[in-house]
């Protein structure tokens, strides 16, 4: 008689406070895809950095301008959002250790992470507005062109991360969130923070 193999059991915990728990078993596709996406993003920004260095030294039209101070505040906001997201992950991990009451406590910090990410994007717009008030636009000089390209491209990737956080929150509230989805989203968000630190240093040195 043929034997039918059953998939590994999915560990579930009781729902508390209207919030459903995290599945411990999930496909590794999201994790692999996230690594591939981060590699592609890294190569993109590395190529732009190389182009900026070459362009700066190839002519005498490189223009320095006042660095928008709001960028330092934006940096603090983005780093804080990584901290709040990590708190959420630890609270959800505690569910697997027998503390299901921590599940409902993870949502406020997830929402806070979402809000902080939104503040970062708005803060980036404020930086662009400050530059425009100085008469610095995309086509004003090669330096301003690279500044706008770097910051706008990074902001778009942060918005993609915000969408990922919305997916995590929705699945945590209405469905059953897979741990692999949470891990991939967190990994991407922390990567955005590290990438921004790199961009801030590069732009500060070159602009």
N, C-alpha and C positions, 0 to 999 in steps of 0.2 A: 504494500500500500504506500502510495506516495505521501511524503510528509510536506506539509505546507509551512513555510517559514513565516513567522509573524514579525513585523517591524518592532524595534525596541519601544518599550512603553514610554509614554510622555508623562513626565511628572507634573502634576497640577496641584495647586494649593487653593484653599478656600478663598472665595472672593470676600474682600473686606472693604466697606465704604464705597461700594459700587465700582471698585477698581479690580479688574481681573489680573491674575498673576502672569508670570513669564514662563514660557516653555523652555525647558532645559535642552531639549533636542531640536536641532534645526540644521538645515543645509549649510554647507560652507561656501555656497556660491556667492553670497553677499560679501563675505570676507575676502574671497579671491578677487571679486570684481572691484572692491574698494581699494585693494592694493594696486590693481592695474590702473584705476582712475587716478590715484595719488601719484603714481609713477609718471603718468601722462602730464598731469598738472605740473609736477616738478620739472620735467623736461621743457615744458612751455615757458615757465618763468625763467629757467636757466638760459634758454635761448634769447629771451628778451633782455636779460641782464647782460649777456655777452654782446648783444647788439648795441646796448646803451653804452657800454665801455668803449667799444670800437667807435661809435658815433661821436662820443665826447672828445676823443683824441684825433679825430679826422678833420676837424675844422675849428674855426675860431668863433663860431656863432653860438656856443653853449652858454646859456644864460642862467645865472643863479637868481633865485627869488626867495622871498621870505617863506619859511616853512610854516604851514598852518599849525598853530599850537593845539588845536582841537584833536589832532592826530594822537597826541600823548594820552588824552582822556579816552579816546577810542580804543587805544591799546589796553588801557587798564580795564575797560568794560569787557573787551573780548577775552582777556585772561581770566577775569572774574567768572565769565560764562562757562569757561572750561572747568573751573573749580566747582560751580554749582551742578554742572552735568555729572561730574565725578561723584558728588554727594548722592545724586539720584541713583547712579549705578551701584554704589555701596548699599544703599537702602534696599534696592531690589535684590541684590545678592544676598542680603540678610534673610530674605524670604526662604531661600533654599536651605538656610541653616535653622529654620524653625521659628522665624519671627515674621509671620504673615502680616502683622499690624504695620510693618514698615512699608508695605506696598502703597498704602494711601498717602504716606508721608513723602513718597517719591514724586508725586505729581506737582506739588508746589514748586519744588526746585527745578523740575522740568519746564514748568511755565516760566519761572524766573530766567532760566537759560534762554528760552525763546524771546522773552522781552529784552534781555541784554543784547542778544544778537540783533534784534530790530533796532535798538539804540545805536549799536555800532554802525549799521548801514545808514541810519539818519545822520550820525556824526560824520560819516564820510561825505555825505552830501553837503554838510555844513562846511567841510574843508574845501570842497570844490567851489562853494559859494564865496568863501573867503578869498580864494584865488581869483575868481572872476571880479571881485570888488577891487583887486589890485591890477586888473587888466591883464591877467594871465589866463590865456585860453589854450585849447588843445593845439592850435596852429601858431601860437605866439613864438615858440622856440622849440628846438629839439628836446630840451630838458623838460619843458612843460608837457610836451607830447608823451614822453615816456612816463611822466608822473601820472597823467590821466589814464594811460593805458594800464599801468600797474595797478592803480587803486580801483579803477572801474572793474577790471577783470577779476580782481580779488573779491570785490563786493558782490559780483554776480555769483561767484562760487560760495560766498557766505550765504546768499539768498537760497542757493541750492541746499545748503546745510540746514537752513531754517525749514525748508520743505520737508527734509528728512526728519527733523525734530517733530514736526506736525504729524508725520506718519507714525512715529513712535508713540506720541501721546494718544493718537486716535486708536491705535491697536491696543494700547494698554488699557484704555477706557472701555472700548466696545468689543474688541476681539481678544485674542490671546497673543501677546507679543512674544516673538522668538528672541532668545538671547543673542543669536547671531546678528539679527537686525539691530538690536540695541548696541552691540559691540561695534558693528561696522559704522553706524551713525556717530557714535562717540569717537571712534578712531578718526573719522573724517573731520569732525569738529575740532578736535585737538590739533590736527594737522593744519587746519585753517589758522589757528592761533599761532603755531610755530612759523608758518609761512608768512604771516603778517609781521612778526618780529624781524624776520629776515628782510622783508621788503622795506620796513621802516628804517633799518640800519643802512641798507643800500641807498635808499632815497635821501636819507639825511647826509650821507657822505658825498653823494654826487650832486645833490640839488643845493 
